[in-house]
Amino acid sequence: MPAGAHLKRRFQLVLIKPSHYDDDGYVVQWFRSSIPSNSLAMVYALAAEAAQQQALGPDTQIDITAMDETNVRVPVARIIRQIQDHGGFGMVGLVGVQSNQFPRTLDLARPFRAAGIPVVIGGFHVSGCLAMLPDMQADVQQALDLGCSLFAGEAEDRMARVLQDAAAGKLAPIYNYLDDLPTLEDARTPYLPASVIGRTANHHASFDAGRGCPFQCSFCTIINVQGRKSRRRSPDDIERLIKEHWAEGVRRFLITDDNFARNKDWEAIFDRIIQIHERDRIKIRLIIQVDTLCHKLPNFIEKAARAGVTRVFIGLENINPANLLQAKKRQNRITEYRTMLLAWKKAGVITYCGYILGFPADTPESIRRDIEIVKQELPVDILEFFCLTPLPGSEDHKVLTQKGAWMDPDLNKYDLEHVVADHSQMSLETWSQVYHDAWNAYYTRDHMWTILRRTAACGIGLKRLVAVLFLFSSYMAVEKLHPLQGGLFRLKYRRDRRPTMKMEPAWLFYPKYLSEIIGKHARLGWRWIRLDAMRWRIVHDPKHRLYTDRALTEIGDEEDENFEMLTQNDAARREVDRARKMADLSTRAKAAASA
C-alpha cells in the first residue's frame, strides 16, 4: 500500500426482492422473469445516492448488491460469509415485500438473523398493516421477534439514517414514515445495473412517474400507503432517467404509477418523451396503467401512442355496476368501456384488462355469462382474472378484520389467484373452480382467433400480440400461475422448498422436475405453434382488414338497446339512464353557453 494511503471500511448492503412459494412449496423463480421490481430499483438508487454522499463518512465505502429472487437464487450462505468477512459490517434489506411474499421473507430472514446480521423489511405488507390496523399483525410481530427492523412508508431522504443506524448497530425496531410522504420532484429516480435488468424478459426497466391515486377502491392498498394526492417527478427527471438507461442499452420501460392518467403532469411527461424521441432519436417502448376514463382526457391516448406506449393495463374490474359500486369503483362506467377500448385500438396499443371475480353479486352463472358478454361486445385484447382478495392495507381487509370474519391465515396465498375469504353465494371450492374456469372460458381457440382478427383489422401488427396472447392463455393452464408471475423457463431447487413442507429426496425430485420441464415445454411449444399458425393465416388473408364484429362497430345512439352488457340487469339499465341524463345536461349546458 502506498505511503499515506488509508484503507476504507466497506459496509456490505445486500438488497433482496423476495419471491413467494407455489402450491408445491417451491420458490416461484425463472431464468428470466417478466415483471421488473420498481421497489428494488428505487431502494438501490437511494442507497447509491447515500453512498455517493458518503452517508457513513469519508472513510467508509458502501458496497451494494441487488437481486430479485424471481430471477436469481438467493445465495444465503454466501451473503452471510460476505458480510462476516467484513467483520459483520453490513445489512440485508428485504425490499418491496408484498403480503404473499411475507412468509418467504421471514424464511430468508431467519438464517441472516441467526448469524447476527441486521435485517430490515420494507414494502406494502408492512406499510399496509401499520397504516390500517391498530394492532400489530401476528406475522409482522414475528418479524420483530426475530430481531428484524421494519420500514413503513417511502425511503426518500431516509435511507442515510437507516444505513447509519445499521452501521452503528442501533437499528430501531420500526421506522414509520407513513404520515410524511416525500416530494418526488428532483428526487433520485429508480435505477438498477444493466446486469440486474438483463434478468428480465426483453430487458425491461421500470420507474414511477408519480405516486398517489385520487380514487377510493376498497380493495386497493396503494391509496392507504402512498396517499390519494398526486406527487410526481418532473419531465426533467424523466428525461434524465430515460437517457441514463438508454446509454446502457435499455429500450423498454414499465411505468409503475397505479394510474398514470391521474398524474397531473402526464401531458408534460408525454410531451418530453415525444421530444427526445423526435429530437434525440431515442425511441423507447412503454407500458402504463390507467383507469377506464382516460380517454376523456383530451389528447391522452394520442400522445401516449406517440410517446411509445405499446401496452396499457386497464382496471376494467367488472361489467356489473352493482359490483363496481360495492367496491367504491365509482369511476368505472360500463357505458364508456367500448368507447375507451376502441380509442386504444385506433391508437395501435394492446390492451390488458384486469377483471375481478368474487364480488358479492357474483355467482358461477353470472361470471360465466359476463365473460361471454365481454368476449362478444368489448374489443379487449388480454383479459386477466383476479380473485377479490382482502389484501392487508386495504379497506376490505380492515373491515373483515374488525368483523372478526374468517380469512386464510397463510399469507402466501394472498396473490390474487387464491381464494382466501368467504363468499355469500359461493363456497371456497366453487369460487376457486370458477376462477380457473374463467381462463379457459376466455382463452378458447375460437376467441383467440377473434382477438387476432380484430387486431389485424385495426392495422396493428400481430407479432407483439401473439407473444402476449401466448403468455396469458398458457401460464394458468400449464404453470398454474398467474401470467404476471410468469417468466422464461421455470427454475426449481430441491433445498429451497418451504420449510413447512418436507424436502423431497433427490431420487424423486430430479426425475419429476425433468419430466415436468419436458411435459410443460411440449405443451407450450404446441400452443405457440397453434397461435402462430393463426397469425400466419390472418396475415395472408387479403381481406383481413375488412373483418368486423359487434365489438368493433362504431358507437351508435341505439347501443344501449342492442348490447347485453347495458341491459343485462337493473344496475346496468340504471347506469345507462344516468349516462343519458348526464349527456342531456351537457348538451343543454353547451347550448346555453353558446346562446
C-alpha positions in Angstrom: 0.0 0.0 0.0 1.4 3.4 -0.9 2.6 5.6 1.9 -0.2 7.8 3.3 -3.0 5.6 1.8 -5.9 4.9 4.0 -7.8 1.6 3.9 -11.6 2.3 3.9 -14.1 0.2 5.8 -16.6 -1.4 3.4 -20.2 -1.7 4.5 -22.0 -4.5 2.8 -25.5 -3.7 1.8 -27.4 -6.6 0.2 -30.9 -5.7 -1.2 -33.2 -8.6 -2.0 -36.7 -8.6 -3.6 -38.2 -11.8 -2.3 -40.4 -14.1 -4.3 -43.1 -16.4 -2.9 -43.9 -20.2 -2.9 -46.0 -22.0 -5.4 -48.6 -24.6 -4.3 -46.0 -27.3 -4.1 -43.8 -25.2 -1.8 -41.1 -24.2 -4.3 -40.0 -20.6 -4.8 -41.5 -19.1 -7.9 -38.4 -18.4 -9.9 -37.4 -18.1 -13.6 -34.4 -17.9 -15.8 -35.9 -14.6 -17.0 -38.8 -13.0 -15.1 -41.4 -10.9 -16.8 -42.0 -8.0 -14.4 -39.2 -5.7 -13.1 -39.3 -4.7 -9.5 -39.5 -0.9 -9.2 -39.2 -1.1 -5.4 -35.8 -2.8 -5.8 -34.8 -0.2 -8.4 -35.9 2.7 -6.1 -34.1 1.4 -3.0 -31.0 0.6 -5.0 -30.9 4.2 -6.4 -31.4 5.7 -2.9 -28.7 3.5 -1.5 -26.3 4.5 -4.3 -27.2 8.2 -3.6 -26.3 7.7 0.1 -23.0 6.0 -0.8 -22.2 8.9 -3.2 -22.9 11.4 -0.4 -20.7 9.4 2.0 -23.5 8.8 4.4 -21.3 6.6 6.6 -18.4 9.0 6.5 -15.4 9.6 4.1 -13.6 6.6 5.5 -16.4 4.1 4.7 -17.3 2.7 1.3 -20.8 1.2 0.8 -20.9 -1.9 -1.5 -24.4 -2.5 -2.8 -25.6 -5.8 -4.2 -29.2 -6.1 -5.6 -31.1 -9.3 -6.5 -34.6 -10.1 -7.5 -35.5 -13.6 -6.3 -37.9 -14.1 -9.1 -35.0 -14.4 -11.5 -32.0 -15.4 -9.4 -31.4 -17.8 -6.5 -30.5 -16.0 -3.3 -27.2 -17.4 -2.0 -27.9 -17.1 1.7 -24.7 -18.8 2.9 -22.5 -16.7 0.6 -24.1 -13.5 1.7 -23.5 -14.4 5.3 -19.9 -15.1 4.6 -19.6 -11.9 2.6 -20.8 -9.8 5.5 -18.9 -11.8 8.1 -15.7 -11.4 6.0 -16.1 -7.6 6.7 -16.5 -8.1 10.4 -20.3 -8.2 10.3 -20.3 -4.7 8.9 -23.3 -4.8 6.7 -27.1 -5.2 6.4 -29.7 -7.2 4.4 -32.6 -5.2 3.1 -35.7 -7.2 2.1 -37.5 -4.7 -0.1 -40.8 -4.2 -1.7 -42.3 -7.2 0.2 -45.9 -7.8 -0.7 -48.3 -9.8 1.5 -47.9 -13.1 -0.4 -44.1 -12.7 -0.2 -44.0 -12.2 3.6 -43.7 -15.9 4.5 -40.8 -16.3 2.2 -39.3 -13.1 3.5 -39.3 -14.5 7.1 -37.7 -17.7 5.8 -34.9 -15.7 4.2 -34.5 -13.5 7.3 -34.1 -16.3 9.8 -30.6 -17.5 8.8 -29.4 -13.9 8.5 -30.6 -13.1 12.0 -29.2 -16.4 13.3 -25.8 -15.2 12.0 -26.2 -11.8 13.8 -26.7 -9.9 10.5 -29.1 -6.8 10.7 -32.2 -7.2 8.6 -34.7 -4.5 7.5 -38.0 -5.4 5.9 -40.0 -2.9 3.9 -42.8 -2.9 1.3 -46.5 -2.8 1.0 -47.3 -5.5 3.6 -45.5 -3.8 6.5 -46.7 -0.4 5.4 -50.3 -1.5 4.8 -50.6 -3.3 8.1 -49.2 -0.3 10.1 -51.4 2.1 8.1 -54.7 0.4 8.5 -54.7 -1.8 11.6 -54.5 -0.6 15.3 -52.9 -3.8 16.5 -49.7 -5.5 15.3 -50.4 -8.4 13.0 -49.1 -11.7 14.2 -46.8 -12.2 11.1 -45.4 -8.7 11.5 -44.8 -9.3 15.2 -43.0 -12.5 14.2 -40.5 -10.4 12.2 -39.9 -8.1 15.2 -39.4 -11.2 17.4 -36.7 -12.4 15.0 -34.9 -9.1 15.6 -35.8 -7.7 12.2 -36.4 -4.0 11.8 -39.5 -2.8 9.9 -39.7 0.1 7.5 -43.1 1.6 6.6 -43.5 4.4 4.1 -41.2 5.8 1.4 -37.4 5.9 1.7 -36.6 9.2 0.0 -34.4 11.3 2.4 -34.5 8.4 5.0 -32.0 5.9 3.5 -29.0 7.5 5.1 -30.4 7.3 8.6 -31.2 3.6 8.2 -27.7 2.9 7.0 -26.1 4.9 9.7 -28.1 3.1 12.4 -27.2 -0.3 10.9 -23.5 0.7 10.8 -23.7 1.8 14.4 -25.5 -1.4 15.5 -28.5 0.7 16.6 -31.3 -0.1 14.2 -34.7 0.9 15.5 -37.4 -1.8 15.6 -39.7 0.3 13.4 -39.2 3.2 11.1 -42.6 4.6 10.3 -42.9 7.4 7.8 -46.4 6.8 6.6 -47.6 10.3 7.7 -44.7 12.0 6.0 -44.9 11.4 2.2 -41.9 12.9 0.4 -42.0 15.1 -2.6 -40.7 13.4 -5.8 -39.6 16.4 -7.9 -35.8 16.4 -8.2 -35.7 13.2 -6.1 -33.5 10.3 -7.1 -35.0 8.3 -9.8 -35.2 4.4 -9.9 -32.1 2.6 -11.3 -30.7 -0.9 -11.4 -27.5 -2.0 -13.0 -27.8 -3.4 -16.5 -26.8 -6.8 -15.2 -29.9 -6.9 -13.0 -32.2 -5.6 -15.6 -30.9 -8.2 -18.0 -32.5 -10.9 -16.0 -36.0 -9.7 -17.0 -37.6 -10.7 -20.3 -36.8 -8.1 -23.0 -34.6 -6.2 -20.5 -37.5 -4.1 -19.1 -36.7 -1.4 -16.6 -39.2 0.5 -14.5 -39.9 3.8 -12.9 -42.7 5.6 -11.1 -43.5 8.9 -12.8 -45.7 9.7 -9.8 -47.4 8.3 -6.7 -50.9 8.5 -5.2 -54.3 7.9 -6.7 -57.4 10.1 -6.1 -59.9 7.2 -6.2 -61.2 5.1 -3.2 -61.4 1.5 -4.4 -62.0 -0.7 -1.3 -59.7 -3.5 -2.5 -56.7 -1.2 -3.1 -53.7 -0.9 -0.8 -51.9 1.8 -2.7 -54.1 4.7 -1.6 -53.6 3.8 2.0 -49.8 3.7 1.7 -48.9 6.2 -1.0 -51.9 8.5 -0.4 -54.5 9.9 -2.7 -52.7 13.1 -3.6 -50.7 13.2 -6.8 -47.0 13.5 -6.3 -44.9 13.4 -9.4 -41.5 13.6 -11.0 -40.7 16.5 -13.3 -40.2 16.0 -17.1 -36.5 16.8 -16.5 -36.3 13.8 -14.0 -37.9 11.5 -16.6 -35.6 12.6 -19.4 -32.5 12.0 -17.2 -33.8 8.6 -16.2 -34.5 7.5 -19.8 -31.2 8.7 -21.1 -29.3 7.1 -18.3 -30.9 3.8 -19.1 -30.6 4.3 -22.9 -26.8 4.7 -22.5 -26.8 1.1 -21.0 -28.9 -0.4 -23.8 -32.3 -0.3 -22.1 -35.2 0.4 -24.5 -38.3 -0.8 -22.7 -39.9 0.6 -19.5 -42.8 -0.2 -17.3 -44.2 3.0 -15.7 -45.5 1.7 -12.3 -47.9 4.5 -11.4 -51.1 2.8 -10.3 -53.0 5.2 -12.5 -50.8 7.3 -14.9 -53.8 9.1 -16.3 -54.3 10.8 -12.9 -50.7 12.0 -12.7 -51.2 15.8 -13.0 -48.2 16.1 -15.2 -49.0 13.3 -17.6 -49.1 15.6 -20.6 -45.8 17.4 -19.8 -44.1 14.0 -19.4 -45.5 12.6 -22.6 -44.5 15.8 -24.4 -41.0 15.5 -23.2 -40.7 11.8 -24.2 -42.1 12.7 -27.6 -39.5 15.5 -27.8 -36.5 13.3 -27.0 -37.8 10.7 -29.5 -38.0 13.2 -32.3 -35.0 15.4 -31.3 -32.6 12.9 -30.0 -33.7 9.8 -31.9 -34.3 8.0 -28.6 -37.1 5.6 -29.3 -38.5 3.7 -26.3 -41.4 1.4 -25.6 -43.6 2.0 -22.6 -46.2 0.0 -20.6 -48.6 2.1 -18.5 -51.5 1.6 -16.1 -54.7 3.8 -16.4 -58.3 4.0 -15.5 -61.3 3.5 -17.7 -62.0 7.2 -18.2 -58.5 8.1 -19.5 -60.0 8.6 -23.0 -61.9 11.6 -21.6 -58.6 13.4 -21.2 -58.0 15.4 -24.4 -55.1 14.0 -26.3 -54.2 11.4 -23.7 -54.4 8.3 -25.9 -52.9 10.1 -28.9 -49.9 11.3 -27.0 -49.5 8.0 -25.2 -49.1 6.3 -28.6 -46.7 9.0 -29.9 -44.6 8.7 -26.7 -44.1 4.9 -27.3 -46.9 3.3 -25.3 -47.4 -0.1 -26.8 -49.3 -1.8 -24.0 -51.7 -0.5 -21.4 -53.1 -2.1 -18.2 -56.7 -1.0 -17.5 -58.7 -1.8 -14.3 -61.9 -2.8 -16.0 -62.7 -5.0 -12.9 -66.3 -5.9 -13.8 -69.2 -5.2 -16.1 -71.9 -5.2 -13.3 -72.3 -1.7 -12.0 -73.6 -3.1 -8.7 -70.3 -4.8 -8.1 -68.3 -1.7 -9.1 -70.3 0.4 -6.7 -69.8 -2.1 -3.9 -66.0 -1.8 -4.4 -66.2 2.0 -4.5 -65.1 1.8 -8.1 -67.3 4.7 -9.0 -65.0 6.0 -11.7 -65.7 2.9 -13.8 -68.7 3.5 -16.2 -69.7 0.5 -18.3 -71.3 2.9 -20.8 -67.7 4.2 -21.6 -65.9 0.8 -21.8 -66.3 0.2 -25.5 -65.5 3.8 -26.5 -62.4 3.7 -24.4 -61.2 0.3 -25.8 -61.9 1.4 -29.4 -59.8 4.5 -28.8 -56.8 2.4 -27.7 -57.4 0.1 -30.7 -57.3 3.0 -33.0 -54.0 4.1 -31.5 -52.5 0.7 -32.1 -52.0 -0.1 -28.4 -52.5 -3.6 -26.9 -55.0 -3.6 -24.0 -54.7 -5.7 -20.9 -57.8 -5.5 -18.7 -58.0 -6.7 -15.1 -61.2 -8.5 -14.2 -62.1 -9.4 -10.6 -64.1 -12.4 -9.7 -65.8 -12.8 -6.3 -67.8 -9.6 -5.8 -70.9 -10.1 -3.5 -73.3 -10.2 -6.5 -71.2 -12.8 -8.4 -72.4 -16.4 -8.9 -70.8 -19.1 -11.1 -73.6 -18.5 -13.6 -73.3 -14.7 -13.6 -69.5 -14.9 -14.0 -69.7 -17.3 -17.0 -72.4 -15.0 -18.6 -70.4 -11.9 -18.0 -67.2 -13.4 -19.6 -69.3 -14.3 -22.7 -70.6 -10.7 -22.9 -67.1 -9.3 -22.7 -66.0 -11.6 -25.5 -68.8 -10.6 -27.8 -69.2 -6.9 -27.0 -65.8 -5.5 -25.9 -62.7 -5.3 -28.1 -60.4 -6.4 -25.2 -57.1 -8.0 -26.2 -56.0 -9.5 -23.0 -58.3 -10.2 -20.1 -56.6 -11.2 -16.8 -58.5 -12.6 -13.9 -58.1 -12.0 -10.2 -59.9 -13.2 -7.1 -61.3 -10.4 -4.9 -58.7 -10.5 -2.2 -58.7 -8.6 1.1 -55.1 -7.6 1.0 -53.6 -6.2 4.2 -53.6 -2.5 3.8 -56.9 -2.3 2.0 -60.2 -1.2 3.4 -61.7 -4.6 2.6 -59.1 -6.3 4.9 -59.7 -3.7 7.6 -63.5 -4.3 7.6 -63.2 -8.1 7.7 -60.6 -7.8 10.5 -63.0 -5.6 12.5 -65.9 -8.0 11.9 -63.7 -11.0 13.0 -64.5 -12.7 9.7 -62.5 -15.7 8.5 -59.5 -15.0 6.3 -56.9 -17.6 5.4 -54.0 -17.3 7.8 -51.5 -18.3 5.2 -50.3 -15.0 3.6 -48.5 -17.0 0.8 -52.0 -17.4 -0.8 -52.7 -13.6 -0.9 -51.5 -13.4 -4.5 -54.9 -12.5 -6.1 -55.3 -16.0 -7.6 -56.2 -18.0 -4.4 -59.5 -17.7 -2.5 -58.7 -16.5 1.0 -62.1 -15.3 2.3 -65.7 -16.5 2.5 -68.3 -15.5 -0.1 -72.0 -15.2 0.5 -73.0 -17.2 -2.6 -70.1 -19.5 -3.4 -68.1 -22.0 -1.4 -64.3 -21.7 -1.3 -64.1 -24.7 -3.7 -66.7 -23.3 -6.1 -65.1 -19.9 -6.2 -61.7 -21.4 -6.8 -63.0 -23.6 -9.6 -64.8 -20.7 -11.2 -61.6 -18.7 -11.2 -59.7 -21.4 -13.1 -62.6 -22.0 -15.4 -62.7 -18.3 -16.3 -59.2 -18.5 -18.0 -60.4 -21.5 -20.1 -63.7 -19.7 -21.0 -62.0 -16.6 -22.3 -58.9 -18.1 -24.0 -60.7 -20.6 -26.2 -59.2 -21.3 -29.6 -62.2 -19.5 -31.3 -61.9 -16.4 -29.2 -58.2 -16.1 -29.6 -58.8 -16.3 -33.4 -61.3 -13.4 -32.9 -58.9 -11.4 -30.9 -56.2 -11.7 -33.6 -58.7 -10.9 -36.4 -59.8 -7.7 -34.6 -56.3 -6.6 -34.2 -55.4 -7.2 -37.8 -58.5 -5.4 -38.9 -57.3 -2.3 -37.0 -54.0 -2.4 -38.8 -52.0 -3.5 -35.7 -49.0 -5.9 -36.2 -49.8 -9.3 -34.9 -46.4 -10.5 -33.7 -46.4 -8.5 -30.5 -50.0 -9.6 -29.7 -49.3 -13.3 -30.4 -46.5 -13.2 -27.8 -48.6 -11.7 -25.0 -51.6 -13.8 -26.0 -49.5 -16.9 -25.8 -48.3 -15.9 -22.3 -51.8 -15.1 -20.9 -53.5 -18.0 -22.5 -50.9 -20.6 -21.3 -49.5 -19.9 -17.9 -52.5 -20.7 -15.8 -53.2 -23.8 -17.9 -49.6 -25.0 -17.9 -47.8 -23.5 -15.0 -50.8 -23.0 -12.6 -49.6 -19.4 -12.0 -51.0 -16.1 -13.0 -49.2 -14.8 -16.1 -47.9 -11.8 -14.3 -45.9 -14.2 -12.1 -44.6 -15.9 -15.2 -41.3 -15.8 -17.0 -39.0 -17.8 -19.2 -38.0 -21.3 -18.1 -39.1 -22.2 -14.6 -36.3 -22.9 -12.1 -36.7 -25.1 -9.0 -34.1 -26.0 -6.3 -34.7 -29.1 -4.1 -33.4 -27.4 -1.0 -35.5 -24.2 -1.5 -38.8 -25.8 -0.6 -41.0 -24.1 2.0 -39.9 -25.3 5.5 -43.4 -26.3 6.4 -43.2 -28.9 3.6 -41.0 -32.0 3.6 -37.8 -31.8 1.4 -38.1 -34.3 -1.4 -35.3 -36.9 -1.8 -33.0 -36.4 -4.8 -34.2 -39.6 -6.5 -37.7 -38.3 -6.5 -37.2 -34.6 -7.1 -34.9 -34.6 -10.1 -36.7 -37.1 -12.3 -40.0 -35.4 -11.5 -38.5 -31.9 -12.3 -37.1 -33.2 -15.6 -40.4 -34.8 -16.6 -42.1 -31.5 -15.7 -39.8 -29.5 -17.9 -40.3 -31.8 -20.9 -44.0 -32.0 -20.5 -44.6 -28.3 -19.9 -42.4 -27.2 -22.8 -44.0 -29.7 -25.1 -47.4 -28.2 -24.2 -46.1 -24.6 -24.5 -44.5 -25.4 -27.9 -47.7 -26.8 -29.3 -49.7 -23.7 -28.0 -47.1 -21.4 -29.7 -47.3 -23.3 -33.0 -51.1 -23.1 -33.0 -51.2 -19.4 -32.2 -48.5 -18.6 -34.8 -50.4 -20.6 -37.4 -53.5 -18.4 -36.7 -51.4 -15.3 -37.2 -50.0 -16.6 -40.5 -53.4 -17.4 -41.8 -54.8 -14.0 -40.9 -51.8 -12.0 -42.3 -52.0 -13.9 -45.6 -55.7 -13.3 -45.9 -56.1 -10.4 -48.4 -59.4 -9.4 -46.8 -58.2 -9.3 -43.2 -58.7 -5.6 -43.0 -62.4 -6.0 -43.8 -63.2 -8.0 -40.7 -65.7 -6.6 -38.2 -68.0 -7.7 -35.4 -70.2 -6.3 -32.7 -67.2 -5.2 -30.5 -65.6 -3.2 -33.4 -68.7 -1.5 -34.6 -68.9 2.3 -34.2 -70.7 3.7 -31.2 -74.3 4.5 -32.0 -77.3 6.0 -30.3 -79.1 2.7 -30.1 -76.2 0.9 -28.4 -78.0 0.7 -25.0 -80.8 -1.2 -26.7 -78.7 -3.7 -28.6 -75.9 -4.6 -26.2 -76.4 -7.1 -23.5 -73.8 -5.5 -21.2 -76.0 -2.5 -21.0 -79.3 -4.3 -20.5 -78.4 -7.4 -18.5 -79.7 -6.3 -15.1 -81.3 -3.3 -13.3 -78.0 -1.9 -12.3 -76.8 -1.8 -15.9 -80.1 -0.2 -17.0 -79.8 2.5 -14.3 -76.3 3.2 -15.4 -77.5 3.7 -19.0 -80.2 6.1 -17.8 -77.7 8.0 -15.7 -75.3 8.4 -18.6 -78.2 9.5 -20.9 -79.2 12.2 -18.4 -75.6 13.4 -18.0 -75.3 13.7 -21.8 -78.5 15.7 -22.0 -77.4 18.0 -19.3 -74.0 18.5 -21.0 -75.7 19.2 -24.3 -78.0 21.8 -22.7 -75.1 23.5 -20.9 -73.2 23.8 -24.2 -76.2 25.2 -26.0 -76.8 27.7 -23.2 -73.1 28.7 -23.2 -73.2 29.3 -27.0 -76.5 31.2 -26.9 
